[in-house]
Amino acid sequence: MGAPSRREIGHGMLAERALEPILPSEDSFPYTIRVESTITESNGSSSMASVCGGCLALEDAGVPLKCYIAGIAMGMVLDTKEFGGDGTPLILSDITGSEDASGDMDFKVAGNEHGITAFQMDIKVGGITLAIMKQALQQARNGRKHILAEMLKCSPTPSKSLSKYAPLIHVMKVKPEKINLIIGSGGKKVKSIIEETGVEAIDTQDNGLVKITARDLTSLEKSKAIITSLTMVPTVGDIYRNCEIKSIAPYGAFVEIAPGREGLCHISELSSSWLAKAEDVRSLIFCSFYRFVEVMMVAVAGMLALIKLKQGKGQLRRLQLRLREGQ
């Protein structure tokens, strides 16, 4: 055992280049992928074997590939008279080691029946015409189709999900100007979310990308709900049910429409009768009838406002809304 040779590094880069186009985007599959191909012995193309085996390994691991690909090594004997032939160039498919050593061309092609993802050619003679290359490419395509058909027969069938030991990663997009609400002063908010939900990490980027890493679905969903509430933008038509009245002031009450997002309900909107002082507000709010309300967001005179559904009669009462961010 020792360090990888230049040949091994080159073959690995060829296999990587062949597999890369079928990998999912980082947004849809934000995992680091490592594929290791250990060749103990071969009498053919180890790089093309790594392409075929790597594709099946990725499928077995639950990576959502765009399609299957296969690789095949082609060869050629240009002057067949030397070997008793009629002189017509001979194209070889899936060449062995001796054919590679004695032949005039080593031509590796990876892809599927629709196209090529990678190829490499070692040529030892001159005189490779377009007609010969066309024939070699067509023969390589037929070879890939045959190999792909065999790969599709693999048993067991590819996994449809990741291993239960793999961490869960969810990527969500928020408005870039809302990123600071997730981070908080000195990172206090994001740390509190991690502690509260039990997720492993929450990574944010300036472009509004948020990546959540968790060990279980419960903690992941909980953190998603908190971040969504923090960054949500109230829009006309949104309905907020069971909104709790969190606190009162001499001028009205604050209604929580989402965790950390509150709206001010003016004292004049709390009752159909006149309220003289804050104590009257307190006695009215903290009775069971008014503790929880159902509201809908509307636009009134160019401003966001809440429409309160009055219990019992289904009447509407307008609540002027002043949003303030949670601490």
Residue pairs with C-beta under 8 A, 6 or more apart in sequence:
4 12
11 46
11 47
11 50
12 37
12 47
12 50
14 47
14 108
14 110
14 118
14 120
15 37
15 47
15 48
15 50
15 51
15 54
15 71
15 110
15 118
16 35
17 117
17 118
18 51
18 69
18 71
18 110
18 111
18 117
18 118
19 35
19 51
19 54
19 55
19 58
19 69
19 117
20 117
21 66
21 117
22 55
22 65
22 66
22 67
22 68
22 69
22 117
23 29
23 33
23 58
23 63
23 65
23 66
24 63
24 64
24 65
24 66
27 171
28 64
28 171
29 63
29 64
30 169
30 171
30 211
31 63
31 166
31 169
33 58
33 63
35 54
35 57
35 58
37 46
37 49
37 50
37 53
37 54
39 46
39 49
39 50
42 49
42 97
43 96
43 97
44 73
44 94
44 95
44 96
44 97
45 71
45 72
45 73
45 94
45 95
45 108
47 71
47 73
47 108
47 120
48 70
48 71
48 72
48 73
48 108
48 110
49 71
50 71
51 69
51 70
51 71
51 110
51 118
52 70
52 71
52 147
52 151
55 65
55 68
55 69
55 70
55 151
56 151
56 154
56 158
58 65
59 65
59 68
59 158
59 159
60 158
60 159
61 159
61 162
61 163
62 158
62 159
62 160
62 161
62 162
62 163
62 166
67 112
68 112
68 148
68 151
68 152
69 110
69 111
69 112
69 117
69 144
69 148
70 110
70 111
70 112
70 144
70 147
70 148
70 151
71 108
71 109
71 110
71 111
71 118
71 144
71 147
72 93
72 94
72 108
72 109
72 110
72 140
72 143
72 144
72 147
73 94
73 95
73 100
73 106
73 107
73 108
74 91
74 92
74 93
74 94
74 95
74 105
74 106
74 107
74 108
74 109
74 136
74 139
74 140
74 143
75 91
75 92
75 95
75 99
75 100
75 103
75 104
75 105
75 106
75 107
76 89
76 90
76 91
76 92
76 103
76 104
76 105
76 107
76 128
76 132
76 136
77 83
77 85
77 89
77 90
77 92
77 102
77 103
77 104
78 89
78 104
78 105
78 125
78 127
78 128
79 87
79 89
79 104
80 86
80 87
80 88
80 89
80 90
81 87
89 132
91 132
91 135
91 136
91 139
92 99
92 103
93 139
93 140
93 142
93 143
94 143
95 103
95 106
100 106
103 124
104 123
104 124
104 125
105 121
105 122
105 123
105 124
105 125
105 128
105 136
106 121
106 122
106 123
107 119
107 120
107 121
107 122
107 136
107 140
108 118
108 119
108 120
108 121
109 116
109 118
109 119
109 137
109 140
109 141
109 144
110 116
110 117
110 118
110 119
110 144
111 117
111 118
111 144
112 144
112 145
112 148
113 141
113 144
113 145
113 148
167 200
167 213
167 214
167 215
168 213
168 214
168 215
168 216
168 217
168 220
169 211
169 212
169 213
169 214
170 211
170 212
170 214
170 220
170 224
171 209
171 210
171 211
171 212
172 209
172 210
172 212
172 224
172 227
172 228
173 208
173 209
173 210
174 182
174 208
174 210
174 227
174 231
175 208
175 231
175 233
176 206
176 207
176 208
178 208
178 230
178 231
179 204
179 205
179 206
179 208
179 210
181 189
181 230
181 231
181 325
182 189
182 190
182 193
182 202
182 204
182 210
182 227
182 230
182 231
183 189
183 190
183 204
184 190
184 191
184 192
189 230
190 202
190 204
193 199
193 202
193 223
193 226
193 227
194 200
194 201
194 202
194 223
196 222
196 226
197 214
197 219
197 220
197 222
197 223
197 226
198 214
198 215
198 216
198 219
198 222
199 212
199 213
199 214
199 219
199 220
199 223
200 213
200 214
200 215
201 211
201 212
201 213
202 210
202 211
202 212
202 213
202 223
202 227
203 210
203 211
203 213
204 210
204 211
210 227
212 220
212 223
212 224
212 227
214 220
214 223
225 259
226 259
229 258
229 259
229 260
229 261
230 259
230 260
230 261
230 326
232 258
232 261
234 257
234 261
234 297
234 304
234 321
234 323
235 297
236 297
236 298
236 299
236 304
237 296
237 297
237 298
238 296
238 297
239 294
239 295
239 296
239 297
240 257
240 258
240 294
240 295
240 296
240 297
240 306
241 294
242 292
242 294
243 255
243 256
243 257
243 292
243 293
243 294
243 295
244 255
244 256
244 291
244 292
245 253
245 254
245 255
245 256
245 265
245 285
245 286
245 290
245 291
245 292
245 293
246 254
246 255
246 256
246 262
247 253
247 254
248 254
248 278
248 281
248 282
248 285
249 278
250 267
250 277
250 278
250 281
251 264
251 266
251 267
252 264
252 265
252 266
252 267
252 268
252 269
252 270
252 281
253 264
253 265
253 267
253 270
253 281
253 285
254 262
254 263
254 264
254 265
254 324
255 262
255 263
255 264
255 265
255 293
255 295
255 306
255 319
256 262
257 263
257 295
257 306
259 326
260 325
260 326
260 327
261 323
261 324
261 325
261 326
262 323
262 324
262 326
263 306
263 319
263 321
263 322
263 323
264 320
264 321
264 322
264 324
265 306
265 308
265 319
265 320
266 319
266 320
267 275
267 278
267 281
268 275
269 308
269 317
269 318
269 319
269 320
270 281
270 284
270 285
270 290
271 284
275 281
275 284
284 290
285 291
289 311
293 308
293 309
294 308
294 309
295 306
295 307
295 308
295 309
295 319
296 306
296 307
296 309
297 304
297 305
297 306
297 307
297 321
298 304
298 305
298 306
298 307
298 318
299 305
300 318
303 320
303 321
304 321
304 323
305 318
305 319
305 320
305 321
306 318
306 319
306 320
306 321
307 316
307 317
307 318
307 319
308 316
308 317
308 318
308 319
309 315
309 316
310 316
310 317
